[in-house]
Amino acid sequence: LIDAQEHPYNVLYTVLHGTGMELSVAIALTKRDIDPVRREIRAKGTKTKYRDRHATVVDWAWPMIERHIALLTPNAPLFPGINRWTASDKHRQACKSLGLEDYQLKDSRHTYAVRAIRGGASFEFVARQLGHADTTMAVKVYGRFTPTDSERTDWEENASAQDAARAQA
């Protein structure tokens, strides 16, 4: 889905899928919100006090974000001219071109959470990353995705192979 997008929408969707961040927060980001040393993004969520957080960027997403911010000035917006309507329109177009049905833009948060849980991340980490007050919602929604030890090993090998193939492309 990310590769089906033109720049800078591909970077926006990388941020969404690589952090679990909400669209409204992502489109308001500036370069100053990104900590390249810690590979974190200050997610200035407003829904609750927990939504204002520092979101860790997953390894596969960092190179694209890093390239995107390289030439920006400190106060420059990451996604000027993009709003929730243009982002949604581009998302629907990409889904249609790929034959994906019933995958809404907000599902990027679920994709992030499932991948993190399947990869062995704690419910505490996932809840904090998504801006939840505690683990209750994360366990309720994503608990069924907790892998067994053998599933986790198989899944990590497959995910790593897919990430390596994507990096080679």
Secondary structure, DSSP 8 states (H G I E B T S, - for coil): --TTS-TTHHHHHHHHHHH---HHHHTT-BGGGEETTTTEEEEE--SSGGGEEEEE--TTTHHHHHHHHTT--TT-BSSTT--HHHHHHHHHHHHHHHT--S--TTHHHHHHHHHHHHTT--HHHHHHHHT-SSSHHHHHHHGGG---HHHHHHHHHHHHHHHHHHHH-
